[in-house]
Amino acid sequence: MKDYKPADSFDSVTAANYVDFKRGDEEAAVRFLKERAHDGPALEWAIGTGRIALPLTAAGISVDGNDISPHMIERLRTQQGGEDISIVMGSFVDTVMPRKYALVYVVFNTLFNVLSQEEQVRCFENAAAHLTGDGVFVVEAFVPAFLYRLQDNQYVQAEAIEVNRVRLDLLCHDAAKQMLEENHVTLSGDGVKFNPVAQRYAWPAELDLMARIAGLRLKERFGSWHEEAFSSSSDNCISVYGIR
Ligand SMILES: C[S@@+](CC[C@H](N)C(=O)[O-])C[C@H]1O[C@@H](n2cnc3c(N)ncnc32)[C@H](O)[C@@H]1O
């Protein structure tokens, strides 16, 4: 997607609506992360509006965060507890935080928002550099298998159809580049609104190799935050890496 910049996906309108958006597995995710954080502290790369960080903080873990979008952080600050979270702005590829963590995590496929393999490796290296000796790095990312089942490597879905407004989701998959390009398009009386996103995905095995390059090794892997076994039918992959 020519001229696409990841920060464009998280503008003020997206940030304003983001807190209404729940995946539904927040409670299980927070329970999982709290267990791995032990006494903390924890760091969320790409904290967004605090969907996970705020309940994790409320559960007693000290959480710091980072993000590239000032709009998402502004929205985080408006929520209860959001003012108290220490944030460093910048990409998690190279942002330096002021302390080390028992848990670093990046969830909701956000590792894939970094659009090259080289930068994704740097994300692993940066996470490793921020871990305490027995700390862990948790990555939640989709399993790309569904992309290979698409007819003609693309789809258009009607996400909402109303009298004066429709919302379409358009996606194209490039298997050679391991890239997906997607745009949520809203057509209404107010005009046309685009919400583009591009992601460079990786299979779990590639994540493990990136981790090894960063001096980490896979300790645990699940198919969901409920700790379901990871299998060939898993859509989601939750990996826990520790220092080798
Ligand atoms: C889909 S949201 C997820 C937010 C939050 N982690 C959650 O689970 O609700 C993705 C977030 O990643 C941020 N982001 C994207 N690329 C980033 C990068 N390279 N470094 C830091 N933040 C990034 C965006 O600004 C946005 O807040």
The ligand as an SDF file (V2000), in Angstrom:
LIG
                    3D

 27 29  0  0  0  0  0  0  0  0999 V2000
   -4.3910   -2.7840   17.3680 C   0  0  0  0  0  0  0  0  0  0  0  0
   -3.7730   -1.5700   18.5050 S   0  0  0  0  0  0  0  0  0  0  0  0
   -3.5030   -2.5590   19.9360 C   0  0  0  0  0  0  0  0  0  0  0  0
   -3.3970   -1.7490   21.1930 C   0  0  0  0  0  0  0  0  0  0  0  0
   -3.3240   -2.5730   22.4730 C   0  0  0  0  0  0  0  0  0  0  0  0
   -2.0800   -3.3150   22.5210 N   0  0  0  0  0  0  0  0  0  0  0  0
   -4.5050   -3.5230   22.5580 C   0  0  0  0  0  0  0  0  0  0  0  0
   -4.2850   -4.7400   22.5680 O   0  0  0  0  0  0  0  0  0  0  0  0
   -5.6330   -3.0430   22.6130 O   0  0  0  0  0  0  0  0  0  0  0  0
   -2.1520   -1.3450   17.9000 C   0  0  0  0  0  0  0  0  0  0  0  0
   -1.3590   -0.2770   18.6020 C   0  0  0  0  0  0  0  0  0  0  0  0
   -0.0140   -0.4100   18.1870 O   0  0  0  0  0  0  0  0  0  0  0  0
    0.5580    0.8670   18.0140 C   0  0  0  0  0  0  0  0  0  0  0  0
    1.7200    0.6600   17.1630 N   0  0  0  0  0  0  0  0  0  0  0  0
    1.7430    0.2490   15.8700 C   0  0  0  0  0  0  0  0  0  0  0  0
    3.0130    0.1080   15.4590 N   0  0  0  0  0  0  0  0  0  0  0  0
    3.8060    0.4310   16.5170 C   0  0  0  0  0  0  0  0  0  0  0  0
    5.2190    0.4730   16.7120 C   0  0  0  0  0  0  0  0  0  0  0  0
    6.0630    0.1710   15.7230 N   0  0  0  0  0  0  0  0  0  0  0  0
    5.6910    0.8450   17.9230 N   0  0  0  0  0  0  0  0  0  0  0  0
    4.8320    1.1750   18.9340 C   0  0  0  0  0  0  0  0  0  0  0  0
    3.4780    1.1510   18.7940 N   0  0  0  0  0  0  0  0  0  0  0  0
    2.9920    0.7770   17.5940 C   0  0  0  0  0  0  0  0  0  0  0  0
   -0.5880    1.6880   17.4660 C   0  0  0  0  0  0  0  0  0  0  0  0
   -0.3880    3.0750   17.6070 O   0  0  0  0  0  0  0  0  0  0  0  0
   -1.7570    1.1570   18.3040 C   0  0  0  0  0  0  0  0  0  0  0  0
   -1.9070    1.8820   19.4950 O   0  0  0  0  0  0  0  0  0  0  0  0
  1  2  1  0
  2  3  1  0
  2 10  1  0
  3  4  1  0
  4  5  1  0
  5  6  1  0
  5  7  1  0
  7  8  2  0
  7  9  1  0
 10 11  1  0
 11 12  1  0
 11 26  1  0
 12 13  1  0
 13 14  1  0
 13 24  1  0
 14 15  1  0
 14 23  1  0
 15 16  2  0
 16 17  1  0
 17 18  1  0
 17 23  2  0
 18 19  1  0
 18 20  2  0
 20 21  1  0
 21 22  2  0
 22 23  1  0
 24 25  1  0
 24 26  1  0
 26 27  1  0
M  CHG  2   2   1   9  -1
M  END
$$$$
